[in-house]
Amino acid sequence: MKYFKISILIFFLLASIFSYGKERCIKKKGKILMVIAYKYFRDEEYAIPREILEKNGWEVTVASWKKGTAVGMLGKRVKVDLELEKVNPDEYFGVIFVGGIGTVKLFDNKIAHKIAKEFYRSQKIIGAICFGPVILARSGILKGKKATCFYTKSKELEKYGAKYTGKSVEIDGRIITANGPKAAKEFVEKFIQLLKIYEK
C-alpha cells in the first residue's frame, strides 16, 4: 500500500512537470486581434482560427463595437475583450476580420477602417473572411490587390478596386482573404505561415 501511494504521488508529480513543460513549449509568441460583429458573427470563422492560433502559441484578443458577450449566427457566445476604439495596433502582430451577416454593421465603421489602414501601414498581417473583406475594401487597402470573399459580396470588392478571384483563399502580400466558413482552417493555417514569413 505504501509503495502504491508513492507511485501515485510520483505519477502526479511527473504529470505536473510535463504539463508545465508543455506550457513552456507553447509559450506565447505575441498577440493577434480578432474583430467580430457583436451580433451574428459567423461561429466557425471565429472558433476555428482562434483554436489553431492558440495551439500555435498566439494570444487572441477579441474586439467589437462594444464590450460584453457577442453572439454568433449559430449561437456561439464570445467575450469581447475591448471596444474597437481602444485597439492599439502596436500591440499586435496581425488582425483577422471575421465574417457573418452581422459584419454588415462594420462595413462603414470608420474605426474598423482605421484599424485596417493602421495595420496595413505598419506592414502587419491582415486577414479577413466571408463578409470581412468588404471592410478591407471600403477602407481602401484592397485597391489593386487580389482578394476573395463570400460570392454575394464580390461586386463590393471590385467596386473599391480589388481584383476578385473567387478562390477559397487568396493571398496578396501581407493580406489574406477567404470566402467563408469552409475555408476557415486553410485560411488560418496560411495566416500563420505569413506570420512566420514576415516575422521580424
C-alpha positions in Angstrom: 0.0 0.0 0.0 2.9 2.3 0.9 4.5 1.7 -2.5 1.2 2.3 -4.3 0.8 5.7 -2.6 4.4 6.6 -3.5 3.7 5.5 -7.1 0.6 7.7 -7.3 2.5 10.6 -5.9 5.3 10.2 -8.4 2.7 9.9 -11.3 1.1 13.2 -10.4 4.4 14.9 -9.9 5.6 13.8 -13.3 2.2 14.8 -14.8 2.5 18.3 -13.4 6.1 18.6 -14.6 5.1 17.5 -18.1 2.1 19.9 -18.1 4.4 22.8 -17.0 6.9 21.8 -19.7 4.2 21.7 -22.3 3.0 25.2 -21.3 6.6 26.5 -21.7 6.8 24.8 -25.1 3.8 26.7 -26.4 4.9 30.0 -24.9 3.0 32.9 -26.3 4.5 34.3 -29.5 2.5 37.5 -29.5 -1.0 38.9 -29.8 -3.5 38.6 -32.7 -6.5 40.8 -32.9 -9.9 39.3 -34.0 -12.6 41.8 -34.9 -16.1 40.4 -34.8 -19.7 41.6 -35.1 -21.3 41.9 -31.7 -24.3 40.1 -33.1 -24.3 37.4 -35.7 -20.6 36.9 -36.5 -20.0 33.5 -38.2 -19.2 31.0 -35.5 -16.7 28.8 -37.4 -14.8 31.7 -38.9 -14.1 32.8 -35.3 -13.7 29.5 -33.5 -11.5 27.6 -35.9 -8.9 30.3 -36.4 -8.8 31.1 -32.7 -8.3 27.5 -31.7 -5.5 27.0 -34.2 -3.8 30.3 -33.4 -3.8 29.4 -29.7 -2.5 25.9 -30.4 0.4 27.6 -32.2 1.2 29.9 -29.3 -0.6 33.0 -30.3 -2.7 35.0 -27.8 -6.0 36.2 -29.2 -7.8 39.5 -28.3 -11.4 40.0 -29.4 -12.7 43.4 -30.3 -16.1 44.7 -31.4 -18.1 47.9 -31.3 -18.9 47.3 -27.7 -17.8 45.1 -24.8 -19.9 42.3 -23.4 -20.9 38.9 -24.8 -21.1 38.7 -28.6 -23.4 36.1 -30.2 -22.8 34.2 -33.3 -25.2 33.2 -36.1 -25.2 29.6 -34.8 -25.5 30.7 -31.1 -21.8 30.7 -30.0 -21.2 33.2 -27.2 -17.9 35.1 -27.1 -16.5 37.5 -24.6 -15.5 40.8 -26.2 -12.2 42.0 -24.6 -12.2 45.5 -25.8 -14.1 48.1 -27.9 -12.7 49.0 -31.4 -11.7 52.5 -30.3 -9.5 51.0 -27.6 -7.4 49.0 -30.1 -3.7 49.8 -30.2 -2.2 48.2 -33.4 1.3 48.4 -31.9 0.3 45.6 -29.5 -0.5 43.1 -32.3 1.3 41.1 -35.0 -1.8 40.7 -37.1 -5.6 41.2 -37.3 -8.4 39.0 -38.6 -11.8 40.4 -39.6 -14.4 37.7 -39.0 -17.4 37.4 -41.3 -21.1 36.6 -40.7 -24.2 38.6 -41.6 -23.6 40.9 -38.6 -20.4 42.1 -40.2 -22.5 44.3 -42.4 -22.6 46.7 -39.4 -18.9 47.1 -39.7 -18.8 47.8 -43.4 -18.8 51.6 -42.9 -17.4 51.7 -39.4 -14.7 54.3 -39.6 -12.8 52.9 -36.6 -12.7 49.4 -38.3 -11.4 51.1 -41.4 -8.8 53.0 -39.3 -7.6 49.7 -37.7 -7.3 48.1 -41.2 -5.3 51.0 -42.5 -3.0 51.2 -39.5 -2.2 47.5 -39.6 -1.5 47.9 -43.4 0.8 51.0 -42.9 2.6 49.0 -40.2 3.2 46.1 -42.6 1.4 43.6 -40.3 -0.5 40.6 -41.4 -4.2 41.3 -42.2 -6.8 38.6 -42.7 -10.5 38.7 -43.5 -13.0 36.0 -44.2 -16.5 35.8 -45.8 -18.1 39.3 -45.4 -14.9 40.6 -43.7 -13.0 41.5 -46.9 -15.6 44.2 -47.6 -14.3 46.1 -44.6 -10.8 46.0 -46.1 -12.1 47.0 -49.5 -14.0 50.0 -48.1 -11.0 51.1 -46.0 -9.1 51.3 -49.3 -6.4 48.8 -48.7 -7.5 46.3 -51.3 -7.2 48.6 -54.2 -5.2 46.9 -57.0 -4.9 43.7 -54.9 -6.1 40.2 -55.4 -8.8 39.2 -52.9 -11.7 36.8 -52.4 -14.9 36.9 -50.2 -18.3 35.3 -49.9 -19.6 35.3 -53.5 -22.5 37.6 -52.9 -20.1 40.4 -52.0 -17.7 40.1 -54.9 -19.1 43.2 -56.6 -18.3 45.2 -53.4 -14.6 44.2 -53.7 -14.5 45.2 -57.3 -16.3 48.5 -56.7 -13.4 49.5 -54.4 -10.7 48.4 -56.8 -9.9 44.9 -55.7 -9.2 42.1 -58.1 -11.8 39.4 -57.1 -10.5 35.9 -57.8 -13.3 33.7 -56.4 -10.7 31.4 -54.7 -11.4 29.8 -51.4 -8.3 31.6 -50.0 -6.3 34.4 -51.7 -3.0 36.0 -50.6 -1.6 39.2 -51.9 1.4 40.4 -50.0 0.6 40.6 -46.3 -3.2 40.4 -46.9 -5.1 37.1 -46.8 -8.8 36.7 -47.6 -11.1 33.8 -47.6 -14.6 33.1 -49.0 -16.4 31.5 -46.0 -16.6 29.1 -43.1 -15.5 26.0 -45.1 -12.2 27.8 -45.8 -11.6 28.8 -42.2 -8.9 26.1 -41.5 -6.9 26.7 -44.7 -7.3 30.4 -44.1 -5.8 30.5 -40.6 -3.0 28.0 -41.5 -1.9 30.3 -44.3 -2.3 33.3 -42.0 0.2 31.7 -39.6 2.5 30.9 -42.5 2.5 34.6 -43.3 3.3 35.5 -39.7 6.4 33.2 -40.0 7.4 34.6 -43.4 7.3 38.2 -42.3 8.4 37.7 -38.7 11.0 40.4 -37.8 
